[in-house]
Amino acid sequence: MSDQNGVTGGTIVQNGDVMQVQNALVEEVYTPNSRTGYIKISYSIPGEREMVFTDLLQLNVGWNTILINQFNESISLCRILKGMTINAWFSTDITDGTPPQSNAYRIVAFLPAPNIRVIIDRITSIDTQNGFLYVGNPKNEVEQIRFIISNMTQILDQENRVIPLNSLQTGQMVRVEYGDIVTASIPPQTPAYLVQLLTY
């Protein structure tokens, strides 16, 4: 434990059988498979005379740990990097090791805003049941992109009015804003942030 002049991480509070920390600073991340592993965080402990102490805690991440970003989207553990901040809910059963360890129930990571990419292309198909919108070359799946349409996706018509996914039709021209994280699948897949209808 070391004393600091400023706050470097959140403070831990107990809520029933669950411990919680907000705005904890990520000091180290380890994962052998991008989904399980651990996160070492630093958090603040208020002291006397306005002194603030910091301590470390290792949060063990298992298959049952909920990992999401600030937009409530599922993420892999490898997306969380040293220097980021997280909110975490974890077990009150904390070991006496160095650093102490606890099993994490839920982690919300504050990821940097993604770079926005834009594509203007025709709709090749729509899967309203599963929330997919395909654009690109209808004759070649390699030249298509499958966009994930979630409740975070805004779909607008030509007058900027919000419309449902099932209002779109194959062959229409759309402008899609999406992030820079695209899967290596065929067709590549990525969440859509905004879908703007350009032509009927």
Biotite code that builds the C-alpha atoms (Angstrom):
import biotite.structure as struc

atoms = struc.array([
    struc.Atom([0.000, 0.000, 0.000], chain_id="A", res_id=1, res_name="MET", atom_name="CA", element="C"),
    struc.Atom([1.396, 3.405, -0.902], chain_id="A", res_id=2, res_name="SER", atom_name="CA", element="C"),
    struc.Atom([0.237, 6.909, -0.098], chain_id="A", res_id=3, res_name="ASP", atom_name="CA", element="C"),
    struc.Atom([-0.576, 9.242, -2.956], chain_id="A", res_id=4, res_name="GLN", atom_name="CA", element="C"),
    struc.Atom([-1.457, 12.905, -3.267], chain_id="A", res_id=5, res_name="ASN", atom_name="CA", element="C"),
    struc.Atom([-4.232, 12.221, -5.779], chain_id="A", res_id=6, res_name="GLY", atom_name="CA", element="C"),
    struc.Atom([-6.859, 9.600, -6.392], chain_id="A", res_id=7, res_name="VAL", atom_name="CA", element="C"),
    struc.Atom([-5.643, 6.962, -8.838], chain_id="A", res_id=8, res_name="THR", atom_name="CA", element="C"),
    struc.Atom([-8.628, 4.649, -8.773], chain_id="A", res_id=9, res_name="GLY", atom_name="CA", element="C"),
    struc.Atom([-12.119, 4.174, -7.406], chain_id="A", res_id=10, res_name="GLY", atom_name="CA", element="C"),
    struc.Atom([-13.011, 3.133, -3.886], chain_id="A", res_id=11, res_name="THR", atom_name="CA", element="C"),
    struc.Atom([-14.482, -0.239, -2.944], chain_id="A", res_id=12, res_name="ILE", atom_name="CA", element="C"),
    struc.Atom([-17.908, -0.477, -1.315], chain_id="A", res_id=13, res_name="VAL", atom_name="CA", element="C"),
    struc.Atom([-19.920, -3.484, -0.173], chain_id="A", res_id=14, res_name="GLN", atom_name="CA", element="C"),
    struc.Atom([-23.525, -3.965, -1.241], chain_id="A", res_id=15, res_name="ASN", atom_name="CA", element="C"),
    struc.Atom([-24.927, -7.049, 0.471], chain_id="A", res_id=16, res_name="GLY", atom_name="CA", element="C"),
    struc.Atom([-22.973, -10.104, -0.679], chain_id="A", res_id=17, res_name="ASP", atom_name="CA", element="C"),
    struc.Atom([-21.278, -8.206, -3.505], chain_id="A", res_id=18, res_name="VAL", atom_name="CA", element="C"),
    struc.Atom([-18.296, -5.857, -3.506], chain_id="A", res_id=19, res_name="MET", atom_name="CA", element="C"),
    struc.Atom([-18.220, -3.026, -6.021], chain_id="A", res_id=20, res_name="GLN", atom_name="CA", element="C"),
    struc.Atom([-15.566, -0.649, -7.310], chain_id="A", res_id=21, res_name="VAL", atom_name="CA", element="C"),
    struc.Atom([-16.095, 2.184, -9.774], chain_id="A", res_id=22, res_name="GLN", atom_name="CA", element="C"),
    struc.Atom([-13.480, 3.878, -11.949], chain_id="A", res_id=23, res_name="ASN", atom_name="CA", element="C"),
    struc.Atom([-10.731, 1.467, -10.921], chain_id="A", res_id=24, res_name="ALA", atom_name="CA", element="C"),
    struc.Atom([-7.494, 1.781, -12.872], chain_id="A", res_id=25, res_name="LEU", atom_name="CA", element="C"),
    struc.Atom([-6.372, -1.302, -14.813], chain_id="A", res_id=26, res_name="VAL", atom_name="CA", element="C"),
    struc.Atom([-2.751, -2.111, -13.934], chain_id="A", res_id=27, res_name="GLU", atom_name="CA", element="C"),
    struc.Atom([-2.358, -5.479, -15.680], chain_id="A", res_id=28, res_name="GLU", atom_name="CA", element="C"),
    struc.Atom([-4.413, -7.908, -17.776], chain_id="A", res_id=29, res_name="VAL", atom_name="CA", element="C"),
    struc.Atom([-3.664, -11.580, -18.390], chain_id="A", res_id=30, res_name="TYR", atom_name="CA", element="C"),
    struc.Atom([-5.668, -13.924, -20.612], chain_id="A", res_id=31, res_name="THR", atom_name="CA", element="C"),
    struc.Atom([-4.597, -17.208, -22.232], chain_id="A", res_id=32, res_name="PRO", atom_name="CA", element="C"),
    struc.Atom([-7.661, -17.412, -24.488], chain_id="A", res_id=33, res_name="ASN", atom_name="CA", element="C"),
    struc.Atom([-9.076, -13.841, -24.781], chain_id="A", res_id=34, res_name="SER", atom_name="CA", element="C"),
    struc.Atom([-12.024, -14.660, -22.471], chain_id="A", res_id=35, res_name="ARG", atom_name="CA", element="C"),
    struc.Atom([-10.740, -15.875, -19.079], chain_id="A", res_id=36, res_name="THR", atom_name="CA", element="C"),
    struc.Atom([-7.810, -14.752, -16.947], chain_id="A", res_id=37, res_name="GLY", atom_name="CA", element="C"),
    struc.Atom([-7.442, -11.862, -14.533], chain_id="A", res_id=38, res_name="TYR", atom_name="CA", element="C"),
    struc.Atom([-7.326, -8.080, -14.245], chain_id="A", res_id=39, res_name="ILE", atom_name="CA", element="C"),
    struc.Atom([-5.181, -6.342, -11.630], chain_id="A", res_id=40, res_name="LYS", atom_name="CA", element="C"),
    struc.Atom([-6.665, -3.019, -10.583], chain_id="A", res_id=41, res_name="ILE", atom_name="CA", element="C"),
    struc.Atom([-5.600, -0.205, -8.301], chain_id="A", res_id=42, res_name="SER", atom_name="CA", element="C"),
    struc.Atom([-8.163, 1.480, -6.095], chain_id="A", res_id=43, res_name="TYR", atom_name="CA", element="C"),
    struc.Atom([-8.201, 4.262, -3.515], chain_id="A", res_id=44, res_name="SER", atom_name="CA", element="C"),
    struc.Atom([-8.429, 4.014, 0.254], chain_id="A", res_id=45, res_name="ILE", atom_name="CA", element="C"),
    struc.Atom([-9.173, 7.342, 1.984], chain_id="A", res_id=46, res_name="PRO", atom_name="CA", element="C"),
    struc.Atom([-6.839, 8.045, 4.912], chain_id="A", res_id=47, res_name="GLY", atom_name="CA", element="C"),
    struc.Atom([-6.506, 10.674, 7.602], chain_id="A", res_id=48, res_name="GLU", atom_name="CA", element="C"),
    struc.Atom([-5.679, 14.328, 6.903], chain_id="A", res_id=49, res_name="ARG", atom_name="CA", element="C"),
    struc.Atom([-6.893, 14.068, 3.297], chain_id="A", res_id=50, res_name="GLU", atom_name="CA", element="C"),
    struc.Atom([-4.293, 11.409, 2.527], chain_id="A", res_id=51, res_name="MET", atom_name="CA", element="C"),
    struc.Atom([-5.283, 8.854, -0.098], chain_id="A", res_id=52, res_name="VAL", atom_name="CA", element="C"),
    struc.Atom([-3.758, 5.380, -0.216], chain_id="A", res_id=53, res_name="PHE", atom_name="CA", element="C"),
    struc.Atom([-3.848, 3.009, -3.153], chain_id="A", res_id=54, res_name="THR", atom_name="CA", element="C"),
    struc.Atom([-3.892, -0.749, -3.110], chain_id="A", res_id=55, res_name="ASP", atom_name="CA", element="C"),
    struc.Atom([-4.015, -3.543, -5.680], chain_id="A", res_id=56, res_name="LEU", atom_name="CA", element="C"),
    struc.Atom([-6.651, -6.219, -6.203], chain_id="A", res_id=57, res_name="LEU", atom_name="CA", element="C"),
    struc.Atom([-6.678, -9.091, -8.680], chain_id="A", res_id=58, res_name="GLN", atom_name="CA", element="C"),
    struc.Atom([-10.075, -9.803, -10.222], chain_id="A", res_id=59, res_name="LEU", atom_name="CA", element="C"),
    struc.Atom([-10.275, -13.354, -11.561], chain_id="A", res_id=60, res_name="ASN", atom_name="CA", element="C"),
    struc.Atom([-12.329, -13.554, -14.764], chain_id="A", res_id=61, res_name="VAL", atom_name="CA", element="C"),
    struc.Atom([-14.074, -16.864, -15.480], chain_id="A", res_id=62, res_name="GLY", atom_name="CA", element="C"),
    struc.Atom([-16.478, -18.074, -18.141], chain_id="A", res_id=63, res_name="TRP", atom_name="CA", element="C"),
    struc.Atom([-19.411, -16.864, -16.030], chain_id="A", res_id=64, res_name="ASN", atom_name="CA", element="C"),
    struc.Atom([-18.026, -13.345, -15.620], chain_id="A", res_id=65, res_name="THR", atom_name="CA", element="C"),
    struc.Atom([-20.044, -10.775, -17.563], chain_id="A", res_id=66, res_name="ILE", atom_name="CA", element="C"),
    struc.Atom([-17.684, -8.620, -19.658], chain_id="A", res_id=67, res_name="LEU", atom_name="CA", element="C"),
    struc.Atom([-19.240, -5.575, -21.325], chain_id="A", res_id=68, res_name="ILE", atom_name="CA", element="C"),
    struc.Atom([-18.254, -2.098, -22.460], chain_id="A", res_id=69, res_name="ASN", atom_name="CA", element="C"),
    struc.Atom([-19.899, 1.186, -21.476], chain_id="A", res_id=70, res_name="GLN", atom_name="CA", element="C"),
    struc.Atom([-22.511, 0.644, -24.216], chain_id="A", res_id=71, res_name="PHE", atom_name="CA", element="C"),
    struc.Atom([-23.617, -2.682, -22.672], chain_id="A", res_id=72, res_name="ASN", atom_name="CA", element="C"),
    struc.Atom([-22.040, -4.663, -25.539], chain_id="A", res_id=73, res_name="GLU", atom_name="CA", element="C"),
    struc.Atom([-20.233, -7.944, -24.836], chain_id="A", res_id=74, res_name="SER", atom_name="CA", element="C"),
    struc.Atom([-16.457, -7.760, -25.183], chain_id="A", res_id=75, res_name="ILE", atom_name="CA", element="C"),
    struc.Atom([-13.520, -10.133, -24.837], chain_id="A", res_id=76, res_name="SER", atom_name="CA", element="C"),
    struc.Atom([-10.996, -9.780, -22.033], chain_id="A", res_id=77, res_name="LEU", atom_name="CA", element="C"),
    struc.Atom([-8.250, -8.901, -24.518], chain_id="A", res_id=78, res_name="CYS", atom_name="CA", element="C"),
    struc.Atom([-10.090, -5.628, -25.298], chain_id="A", res_id=79, res_name="ARG", atom_name="CA", element="C"),
    struc.Atom([-9.296, -4.383, -21.776], chain_id="A", res_id=80, res_name="ILE", atom_name="CA", element="C"),
    struc.Atom([-5.842, -2.797, -21.600], chain_id="A", res_id=81, res_name="LEU", atom_name="CA", element="C"),
    struc.Atom([-3.551, -1.333, -18.961], chain_id="A", res_id=82, res_name="LYS", atom_name="CA", element="C"),
    struc.Atom([-4.467, 2.281, -18.223], chain_id="A", res_id=83, res_name="GLY", atom_name="CA", element="C"),
    struc.Atom([-8.202, 1.889, -18.867], chain_id="A", res_id=84, res_name="MET", atom_name="CA", element="C"),
    struc.Atom([-10.805, 2.285, -16.141], chain_id="A", res_id=85, res_name="THR", atom_name="CA", element="C"),
    struc.Atom([-13.441, -0.267, -15.177], chain_id="A", res_id=86, res_name="ILE", atom_name="CA", element="C"),
    struc.Atom([-16.411, -0.713, -12.889], chain_id="A", res_id=87, res_name="ASN", atom_name="CA", element="C"),
    struc.Atom([-16.495, -4.152, -11.290], chain_id="A", res_id=88, res_name="ALA", atom_name="CA", element="C"),
    struc.Atom([-18.750, -6.280, -9.103], chain_id="A", res_id=89, res_name="TRP", atom_name="CA", element="C"),
    struc.Atom([-17.006, -9.144, -7.335], chain_id="A", res_id=90, res_name="PHE", atom_name="CA", element="C"),
    struc.Atom([-17.171, -11.643, -4.493], chain_id="A", res_id=91, res_name="SER", atom_name="CA", element="C"),
    struc.Atom([-16.789, -10.674, -0.841], chain_id="A", res_id=92, res_name="THR", atom_name="CA", element="C"),
    struc.Atom([-14.576, -13.773, -0.528], chain_id="A", res_id=93, res_name="ASP", atom_name="CA", element="C"),
    struc.Atom([-11.164, -12.122, -0.974], chain_id="A", res_id=94, res_name="ILE", atom_name="CA", element="C"),
    struc.Atom([-7.891, -14.001, -0.481], chain_id="A", res_id=95, res_name="THR", atom_name="CA", element="C"),
    struc.Atom([-5.017, -12.720, 1.660], chain_id="A", res_id=96, res_name="ASP", atom_name="CA", element="C"),
    struc.Atom([-2.462, -13.015, -1.162], chain_id="A", res_id=97, res_name="GLY", atom_name="CA", element="C"),
    struc.Atom([-0.264, -10.322, -2.671], chain_id="A", res_id=98, res_name="THR", atom_name="CA", element="C"),
    struc.Atom([-2.236, -8.868, -4.259], chain_id="A", res_id=99, res_name="PRO", atom_name="CA", element="C"),
    struc.Atom([-5.517, -10.112, -2.777], chain_id="A", res_id=100, res_name="PRO", atom_name="CA", element="C"),
    struc.Atom([-7.772, -11.935, -5.252], chain_id="A", res_id=101, res_name="GLN", atom_name="CA", element="C"),
    struc.Atom([-11.517, -12.145, -5.796], chain_id="A", res_id=102, res_name="SER", atom_name="CA", element="C"),
    struc.Atom([-13.781, -13.685, -8.427], chain_id="A", res_id=103, res_name="ASN", atom_name="CA", element="C"),
    struc.Atom([-15.399, -11.080, -10.668], chain_id="A", res_id=104, res_name="ALA", atom_name="CA", element="C"),
    struc.Atom([-19.128, -11.306, -11.411], chain_id="A", res_id=105, res_name="TYR", atom_name="CA", element="C"),
    struc.Atom([-19.437, -8.367, -13.803], chain_id="A", res_id=106, res_name="ARG", atom_name="CA", element="C"),
    struc.Atom([-16.952, -5.947, -15.365], chain_id="A", res_id=107, res_name="ILE", atom_name="CA", element="C"),
    struc.Atom([-17.808, -2.810, -17.319], chain_id="A", res_id=108, res_name="VAL", atom_name="CA", element="C"),
    struc.Atom([-14.813, -1.480, -19.258], chain_id="A", res_id=109, res_name="ALA", atom_name="CA", element="C"),
    struc.Atom([-14.672, 2.088, -20.511], chain_id="A", res_id=110, res_name="PHE", atom_name="CA", element="C"),
    struc.Atom([-13.212, 1.590, -23.966], chain_id="A", res_id=111, res_name="LEU", atom_name="CA", element="C"),
    struc.Atom([-12.027, 4.486, -26.110], chain_id="A", res_id=112, res_name="PRO", atom_name="CA", element="C"),
    struc.Atom([-14.504, 5.700, -28.694], chain_id="A", res_id=113, res_name="ALA", atom_name="CA", element="C"),
    struc.Atom([-14.159, 3.619, -31.857], chain_id="A", res_id=114, res_name="PRO", atom_name="CA", element="C"),
    struc.Atom([-13.038, 5.108, -35.125], chain_id="A", res_id=115, res_name="ASN", atom_name="CA", element="C"),
    struc.Atom([-16.116, 5.528, -37.294], chain_id="A", res_id=116, res_name="ILE", atom_name="CA", element="C"),
    struc.Atom([-16.059, 4.058, -40.784], chain_id="A", res_id=117, res_name="ARG", atom_name="CA", element="C"),
    struc.Atom([-18.658, 4.853, -43.434], chain_id="A", res_id=118, res_name="VAL", atom_name="CA", element="C"),
    struc.Atom([-19.847, 2.772, -46.377], chain_id="A", res_id=119, res_name="ILE", atom_name="CA", element="C"),
    struc.Atom([-22.461, 3.630, -49.000], chain_id="A", res_id=120, res_name="ILE", atom_name="CA", element="C"),
    struc.Atom([-23.787, 0.558, -50.792], chain_id="A", res_id=121, res_name="ASP", atom_name="CA", element="C"),
    struc.Atom([-26.902, -1.375, -51.736], chain_id="A", res_id=122, res_name="ARG", atom_name="CA", element="C"),
    struc.Atom([-28.716, -3.762, -49.413], chain_id="A", res_id=123, res_name="ILE", atom_name="CA", element="C"),
    struc.Atom([-28.245, -7.355, -50.571], chain_id="A", res_id=124, res_name="THR", atom_name="CA", element="C"),
    struc.Atom([-30.446, -8.978, -47.910], chain_id="A", res_id=125, res_name="SER", atom_name="CA", element="C"),
    struc.Atom([-32.072, -8.372, -44.537], chain_id="A", res_id=126, res_name="ILE", atom_name="CA", element="C"),
    struc.Atom([-32.471, -10.857, -41.675], chain_id="A", res_id=127, res_name="ASP", atom_name="CA", element="C"),
    struc.Atom([-34.978, -9.134, -39.393], chain_id="A", res_id=128, res_name="THR", atom_name="CA", element="C"),
    struc.Atom([-35.337, -12.174, -37.121], chain_id="A", res_id=129, res_name="GLN", atom_name="CA", element="C"),
    struc.Atom([-31.646, -12.200, -36.176], chain_id="A", res_id=130, res_name="ASN", atom_name="CA", element="C"),
    struc.Atom([-30.976, -8.487, -36.680], chain_id="A", res_id=131, res_name="GLY", atom_name="CA", element="C"),
    struc.Atom([-28.599, -8.604, -39.663], chain_id="A", res_id=132, res_name="PHE", atom_name="CA", element="C"),
    struc.Atom([-28.299, -6.226, -42.609], chain_id="A", res_id=133, res_name="LEU", atom_name="CA", element="C"),
    struc.Atom([-26.154, -7.277, -45.576], chain_id="A", res_id=134, res_name="TYR", atom_name="CA", element="C"),
    struc.Atom([-24.724, -4.769, -48.063], chain_id="A", res_id=135, res_name="VAL", atom_name="CA", element="C"),
    struc.Atom([-22.353, -5.150, -51.013], chain_id="A", res_id=136, res_name="GLY", atom_name="CA", element="C"),
    struc.Atom([-22.178, -7.341, -54.088], chain_id="A", res_id=137, res_name="ASN", atom_name="CA", element="C"),
    struc.Atom([-25.231, -9.671, -54.116], chain_id="A", res_id=138, res_name="PRO", atom_name="CA", element="C"),
    struc.Atom([-23.373, -12.165, -56.327], chain_id="A", res_id=139, res_name="LYS", atom_name="CA", element="C"),
    struc.Atom([-20.244, -12.464, -54.177], chain_id="A", res_id=140, res_name="ASN", atom_name="CA", element="C"),
    struc.Atom([-20.400, -13.042, -50.408], chain_id="A", res_id=141, res_name="GLU", atom_name="CA", element="C"),
    struc.Atom([-16.723, -12.053, -50.061], chain_id="A", res_id=142, res_name="VAL", atom_name="CA", element="C"),
    struc.Atom([-17.635, -8.525, -51.209], chain_id="A", res_id=143, res_name="GLU", atom_name="CA", element="C"),
    struc.Atom([-20.418, -8.128, -48.641], chain_id="A", res_id=144, res_name="GLN", atom_name="CA", element="C"),
    struc.Atom([-20.526, -6.881, -45.040], chain_id="A", res_id=145, res_name="ILE", atom_name="CA", element="C"),
    struc.Atom([-22.966, -8.239, -42.472], chain_id="A", res_id=146, res_name="ARG", atom_name="CA", element="C"),
    struc.Atom([-23.996, -5.492, -40.059], chain_id="A", res_id=147, res_name="PHE", atom_name="CA", element="C"),
    struc.Atom([-25.341, -6.373, -36.626], chain_id="A", res_id=148, res_name="ILE", atom_name="CA", element="C"),
    struc.Atom([-28.445, -4.305, -35.921], chain_id="A", res_id=149, res_name="ILE", atom_name="CA", element="C"),
    struc.Atom([-29.001, -3.885, -32.171], chain_id="A", res_id=150, res_name="SER", atom_name="CA", element="C"),
    struc.Atom([-31.092, -1.579, -30.002], chain_id="A", res_id=151, res_name="ASN", atom_name="CA", element="C"),
    struc.Atom([-28.080, 0.773, -30.122], chain_id="A", res_id=152, res_name="MET", atom_name="CA", element="C"),
    struc.Atom([-28.364, 1.079, -33.932], chain_id="A", res_id=153, res_name="THR", atom_name="CA", element="C"),
    struc.Atom([-30.217, 4.104, -35.262], chain_id="A", res_id=154, res_name="GLN", atom_name="CA", element="C"),
    struc.Atom([-32.056, 3.556, -38.568], chain_id="A", res_id=155, res_name="ILE", atom_name="CA", element="C"),
    struc.Atom([-33.233, 6.676, -40.396], chain_id="A", res_id=156, res_name="LEU", atom_name="CA", element="C"),
    struc.Atom([-35.192, 7.304, -43.587], chain_id="A", res_id=157, res_name="ASP", atom_name="CA", element="C"),
    struc.Atom([-34.404, 10.040, -46.125], chain_id="A", res_id=158, res_name="GLN", atom_name="CA", element="C"),
    struc.Atom([-36.101, 12.654, -43.923], chain_id="A", res_id=159, res_name="GLU", atom_name="CA", element="C"),
    struc.Atom([-34.071, 11.564, -40.855], chain_id="A", res_id=160, res_name="ASN", atom_name="CA", element="C"),
    struc.Atom([-37.079, 9.908, -39.229], chain_id="A", res_id=161, res_name="ARG", atom_name="CA", element="C"),
    struc.Atom([-36.450, 6.777, -37.161], chain_id="A", res_id=162, res_name="VAL", atom_name="CA", element="C"),
    struc.Atom([-37.709, 3.627, -38.901], chain_id="A", res_id=163, res_name="ILE", atom_name="CA", element="C"),
    struc.Atom([-37.581, -0.102, -38.016], chain_id="A", res_id=164, res_name="PRO", atom_name="CA", element="C"),
    struc.Atom([-35.262, -2.572, -39.748], chain_id="A", res_id=165, res_name="LEU", atom_name="CA", element="C"),
    struc.Atom([-38.178, -4.236, -41.547], chain_id="A", res_id=166, res_name="ASN", atom_name="CA", element="C"),
    struc.Atom([-38.886, -0.946, -43.364], chain_id="A", res_id=167, res_name="SER", atom_name="CA", element="C"),
    struc.Atom([-35.700, -1.412, -45.393], chain_id="A", res_id=168, res_name="LEU", atom_name="CA", element="C"),
    struc.Atom([-35.745, -3.458, -48.598], chain_id="A", res_id=169, res_name="GLN", atom_name="CA", element="C"),
    struc.Atom([-33.246, -5.329, -50.732], chain_id="A", res_id=170, res_name="THR", atom_name="CA", element="C"),
    struc.Atom([-31.736, -3.114, -53.446], chain_id="A", res_id=171, res_name="GLY", atom_name="CA", element="C"),
    struc.Atom([-32.048, 0.157, -51.542], chain_id="A", res_id=172, res_name="GLN", atom_name="CA", element="C"),
    struc.Atom([-28.967, 2.360, -51.207], chain_id="A", res_id=173, res_name="MET", atom_name="CA", element="C"),
    struc.Atom([-27.918, 3.012, -47.607], chain_id="A", res_id=174, res_name="VAL", atom_name="CA", element="C"),
    struc.Atom([-25.173, 4.850, -45.763], chain_id="A", res_id=175, res_name="ARG", atom_name="CA", element="C"),
    struc.Atom([-23.863, 2.843, -42.793], chain_id="A", res_id=176, res_name="VAL", atom_name="CA", element="C"),
    struc.Atom([-21.628, 4.085, -39.982], chain_id="A", res_id=177, res_name="GLU", atom_name="CA", element="C"),
    struc.Atom([-19.740, 1.342, -38.151], chain_id="A", res_id=178, res_name="TYR", atom_name="CA", element="C"),
    struc.Atom([-16.653, 0.772, -36.001], chain_id="A", res_id=179, res_name="GLY", atom_name="CA", element="C"),
    struc.Atom([-13.180, -0.406, -36.924], chain_id="A", res_id=180, res_name="ASP", atom_name="CA", element="C"),
    struc.Atom([-13.598, -3.831, -35.299], chain_id="A", res_id=181, res_name="ILE", atom_name="CA", element="C"),
    struc.Atom([-14.563, -6.240, -38.085], chain_id="A", res_id=182, res_name="VAL", atom_name="CA", element="C"),
    struc.Atom([-14.481, -10.041, -37.848], chain_id="A", res_id=183, res_name="THR", atom_name="CA", element="C"),
    struc.Atom([-12.414, -12.144, -40.248], chain_id="A", res_id=184, res_name="ALA", atom_name="CA", element="C"),
    struc.Atom([-15.470, -14.214, -41.214], chain_id="A", res_id=185, res_name="SER", atom_name="CA", element="C"),
    struc.Atom([-17.058, -14.351, -44.678], chain_id="A", res_id=186, res_name="ILE", atom_name="CA", element="C"),
    struc.Atom([-18.845, -12.072, -44.948], chain_id="A", res_id=187, res_name="PRO", atom_name="CA", element="C"),
    struc.Atom([-17.102, -9.873, -42.364], chain_id="A", res_id=188, res_name="PRO", atom_name="CA", element="C"),
    struc.Atom([-19.361, -8.838, -39.488], chain_id="A", res_id=189, res_name="GLN", atom_name="CA", element="C"),
    struc.Atom([-19.485, -5.670, -37.386], chain_id="A", res_id=190, res_name="THR", atom_name="CA", element="C"),
    struc.Atom([-22.058, -3.694, -35.359], chain_id="A", res_id=191, res_name="PRO", atom_name="CA", element="C"),
    struc.Atom([-23.755, -0.815, -37.176], chain_id="A", res_id=192, res_name="ALA", atom_name="CA", element="C"),
    struc.Atom([-24.126, 2.486, -35.310], chain_id="A", res_id=193, res_name="TYR", atom_name="CA", element="C"),
    struc.Atom([-26.223, 4.308, -37.908], chain_id="A", res_id=194, res_name="LEU", atom_name="CA", element="C"),
    struc.Atom([-28.075, 3.193, -41.042], chain_id="A", res_id=195, res_name="VAL", atom_name="CA", element="C"),
    struc.Atom([-29.339, 6.020, -43.267], chain_id="A", res_id=196, res_name="GLN", atom_name="CA", element="C"),
    struc.Atom([-31.649, 5.248, -46.181], chain_id="A", res_id=197, res_name="LEU", atom_name="CA", element="C"),
    struc.Atom([-30.535, 7.177, -49.276], chain_id="A", res_id=198, res_name="LEU", atom_name="CA", element="C"),
    struc.Atom([-32.793, 5.896, -52.086], chain_id="A", res_id=199, res_name="THR", atom_name="CA", element="C"),
    struc.Atom([-35.978, 3.861, -52.292], chain_id="A", res_id=200, res_name="TYR", atom_name="CA", element="C"),
])
